[in-house]
Amino acid sequence: VATRFDYGSFSYFNGGDLDCDTFDGRMPELDTETPVARACGHVEVAVADHHGYFDSCGPDFVKALDARAYIIPSWDIGHPGTAQMQRMEGAWDFNDSKAGLDVFTLELLPQNALINRRFSGQLKSPQGHVVVRVAPGVQTYSIYSLDSSTEIGNITGVFGPYTCRSELAGIT
């Protein structure tokens, strides 16, 4: 199930385990991620499909969603893949106009941090719960990282406020 939530000018996408792997183009019908991302359109915040694994978060996904921030529900040595991390952090050509993207992972394992060492240092939060809070008036939002190692869940980072982009205003 893929879901897009709109609240005023704020929008959020979660595509669950959609993927884009086509076995090097031999089975293009397996790419479920790209048509869903194109139908969804631009959003403010997106959850990485399939944990950011090697078979997801393709270039068309990132380009179609054009999110300002990505949340990667990582928990395995393969989450996220290097190309996927690079795309979500805005290191590819079509993101040149952006001032970097904010990427949060729920649990970046040390082994994956090594694999992604070119990009893991740019993560806003490598571990913890992530909460997105839209401000009254729905023109800005903030992202919080919380300590997931205790039930108290103390705030470990506050990011934003981000201003909802004007081209998204009015999309419902």
LUMNUDO-514368 format. One record per atom (N, C-alpha, C): residue in one letter; x, y, z. Coordinates in steps of 0.02 Angstrom, whole numbers, plus 50000, padded with zeros to 5 digits. Layout:
<atoms>
AXYZ
...
</atoms>
This chain:
<atoms>
V500424994150000
V500005000050000
V500455006250000
A500315010749955
A500655017149953
A500155022449974
T500375027250013
T499935032350040
T500245039250033
R499835043950012
R500035051050012
R499545054650058
F499825058350106
F499415062450151
F499535069750133
D498995073450128
D499035080750117
D498685084150174
Y499005089350200
Y498725093350253
Y498895100550236
G498425104250207
G498585110950183
G499125110450130
S499655114250138
S500195114150089
S500735108950106
F500625105050159
F501105099750177
F500875093050146
S501365089150123
S501205082550094
S501745077550115
Y501525071250122
Y501945065850148
Y501795059550110
F502315055750090
F502235049650051
F502555043750087
N502205038050087
N502485031850111
N502275026350063
G502765023450028
G502625018449977
G502745011350001
G502835010350066
G502925003550091
G503504999950058
D503374993850033
D503894989850003
D503894990049926
L503644995449897
L503694996049824
L504424995549803
D504544992849745
D505234992749720
D505244994149645
C505844995049619
C505924996749548
C506394992049512
D506584986549543
D507044981849512
D506724978349452
T507034978849395
T506764975849333
T507244970549306
F507704968249347
F508214963449325
F508574966149263
D508854972149272
D509234975649220
D508824976649157
G508194978449166
G507754980049109
G507414974249076
R507574968149097
R507274962249065
R506534961349084
M506324964149141
M505634963449163
M505364970249187
P505264974849141
P505064981649161
P504394981849198
E503974976949189
E503324976749222
E503394975949298
L503974974149322
L504084973449394
L504184980149430
D504304985349393
D504414991949423
D503734994849444
T503564993949507
T502944996749534
T503055003549564
E503665005049583
E503835011249617
E503765017349572
T504025017049511
T504025022949468
T503335025549451
P502865021349428
P502205024149412
P501845026849473
V501945023849531
V501625026349591
V501925033049611
A502575033849608
A502895040249625
A502685045649577
R502635044049513
R502405048949464
R501685051049477
A501255046249495
A500555047849510
A500515052149574
C500955050849621
C500955054549684
C501165061849673
G501695062949635
G501955069749625
G502385072049683
H502555078349681
H503015081249731
H502715081249800
V503145079949849
V502955079949920
V503485083549961
E503315085150021
E503795088250067
E504245082850099
V503935077450125
V504305072250160
V504105065450130
A504595061050120
A504445054350094
A504825049150134
V504505043450142
V504835037650172
V505135033650115
A505755031450123
A506085027550071
A505715020950061
D505565019449998
D505255012949983
D505735007350002
H505445001650023
H505804995450038
H506444996650077
H506405000850128
H506965002250173
H507575005350139
G507485008050078
G508055010650041
G508515005150015
Y508244999050011
Y508634993249988
Y508834994049915
F509294989949891
F509574990649823
F509054990649768
D508474987749780
D507964987149728
D507424992549731
S507574998049765
S507075003249774
S507385010149769
C506965015149776
C507185022149776
C507605023749715
G507345021649657
G507685022949594
G507685030349577
P508045032149524
P508085039149506
P507415042249490
D506955038449460
D506295041149444
D505885042349507
F505965038249558
F505635039149622
F505835045749653
V506485046849658
V506735052949690
V506555059149649
K506595058549584
K506435064249541
K505695065849543
A505275060849541
A504545061949541
A504305064849607
L504555062249663
L504335064749728
L504645071449746
D505265072549727
D505615078949739
D505535081149812
A505595076349858
A505485077849930
A506055082149958
R505905085850009
R506405089850044
R506765085650096
A506405080550122
A506705076150173
A506475069050160
Y506925064350175
Y506785057250168
Y506905053850235
I506475049150251
I506545044950311
I506655037850287
I507205034850308
I507375028050288
I507265023350347
P506775018750342
P506645014050396
P507155008350394
S507765009950409
S508325005150404
S508375000950467
W508604994750459
W508724990250515
W509174984450496
D509404984250433
D509794978650407
D510444981350377
I510934977150370
I511574979150342
I511504981950271
G510984979850235
G510874982150167
G510444988350161
H510224991150218
H509794997150217
H510185003250238
P510245008250198
P510045008750129
P510625006850083
G510465005950020
G510985004849969
G511355011349956
T511965010749929
T512375016649917
T512075021349865
A511845018649809
A511545022849758
A510915026149785
Q510535022549825
Q509925025149854
Q510075030949901
M510585030049943
M510795035449988
M511015041549949
Q511405040349897
Q511655045849856
Q511075049649824
R510585046149798
R509995049449768
R509615053549819
M509475050449876
M509065053949926
M509415059949958
E510075059849958
E510445065649985
E510535071049933
G510285069949872
G510305075249822
G510965076049787
A511365070749784
A512025071149754
A512025070149679
W511445068949649
W511415067749577
W511215074149540
D511365074449477
D511295080449436
D510615083949442
F510065080249440
F509425083549439
F509255087149504
N509675086149555
N509565089549619
N510015095749627
D510345097949574
D510815103449580
D510505109849608
S509865110949595
S509555117149618
S509395116949692
K509455111349724
K509285110749794
K509895112049839
A509755114549897
A510285115649945
A510345109549990
G510415103749960
G510485097649998
G509815095250025
L509755088950033
L509145085950060
L509295083150128
D508805082850170
D508895080250237
D508655072950239
V509095068650263
V508945061450265
V509035059050336
F508545055150358
F508525052450426
F508475044850420
T508865041150458
T508795033850460
T508575031850530
L508205026450533
L507955024250599
L508485020350637
E508875016250602
E509425012650634
E509945010850581
L510425015250572
L510965013950525
L511475009450560
L511525003250537
L512004998650568
L512715000950552
P513194999550598
P513885001750586
P514174999150520
Q513994993050501
Q514244990250438
Q513984994250378
N513354996350381
N513075000350327
N513375007250326
A513515009950384
A513845016550388
A514525016250352
L514885010650359
L515515009850323
L515415009350248
I514915005450228
I514775004750156
I514585011550126
N514215015450164
N513975021950140
N514385027750169
R515015026550184
R515405031650218
R515445038250181
R515375038150114
R515375044550077
R514765048750093
F514225045550116
F513595049050125
F513335048850196
S513535043950236
S513235043150303
S513385048950349
G513935052450339
G514095058250380
G513615064050369
Q513235063850314
Q512765069250299
Q512065068050327
L511965062150357
L511315060650386
L511145065450442
K510525067550445
K510305071850500
K510235067850564
S510035061550557
S509975057150615
S510095050050592
P510595046650620
P510735039650600
P510345034450641
Q510015036650695
Q509685031750739
Q509135035250777
G508575031650786
G508035034250827
G507375034750791
H506865036550828
H506215037750798
H506235044550763
V505815045350714
V505765051750678
V505045054050680
V504945060250702
V504285063250707
V504265069450663
V503765069950620
V503655075850579
V503055079550608
R503155085850625
R502615089750655
R502485095850613
V501865096350589
V501655102050549
V501405107450595
A501635113550584
A501455119150628
A500745121650613
P500425124750663
P499775127850650
P499835132650591
G499345132850549
G499375136950489
G499635133250429
V499945127550440
V500155122750389
V500625125750336
Q501035130550355
Q501525133350308
Q502225130850323
T502335128150383
T502985125650402
T502905118950439
Y503465115350443
Y503485109150481
Y504185108250508
S504235104250560
S504885102650590
S504945095050594
I505565092650596
I505695085550602
I506115084550664
Y505895079750706
Y506225078350769
Y506495071250766
S507105070250793
S507355063450804
S507315062250879
L507105056050895
L507005054150965
L507435048050980
D507675047751042
D508065041951064
D507605035851068
S507735030851027
S507315024851027
S507585019351073
S508115020851110
S508405015751154
S508075015651223
T507645020551237
T507285020751300
T506545022251286
E506125020551334
E505415021951326
E505265029351331
I505695033051364
I505585040251372
I505625043751304
G506085041551261
G506145044251194
G506325051651193
N506845053551229
N507055060551230
N507215062951160
I507105069351149
I507255072451085
I508025072851078
T508285070351023
T509005070551010
T509185075650956
G508695077950919
G508825082950868
G508185086250844
V508235092650828
V507675096450801
V507915099550735
F507525098550682
F507725100850616
F507155104950586
G507345110550558
G506835115050531
G506805121250575
P506285125050569
P505685123450529
P505835124050455
Y505505119550418
Y505525119650346
Y504905123350322
T504965127250270
T504395130650241
T504125126350185
C503475125050186
C503155121350132
C503255125250067
R503455121850015
R503615125049952
R502975127449919
S502995133349891
S502395136549863
S502105132449805
E502505128849766
E502235125049710
E501805119249734
L501865117549798
L501455112149825
L500815114749856
A500785121149869
A500205123949903
A499575122749861
G499055120649894
G498425119649860
G498315112749833
I498815108349833
I498725101549809
I498375097649865
T497825094649848
T497465090549898
T497275083949869
</atoms>
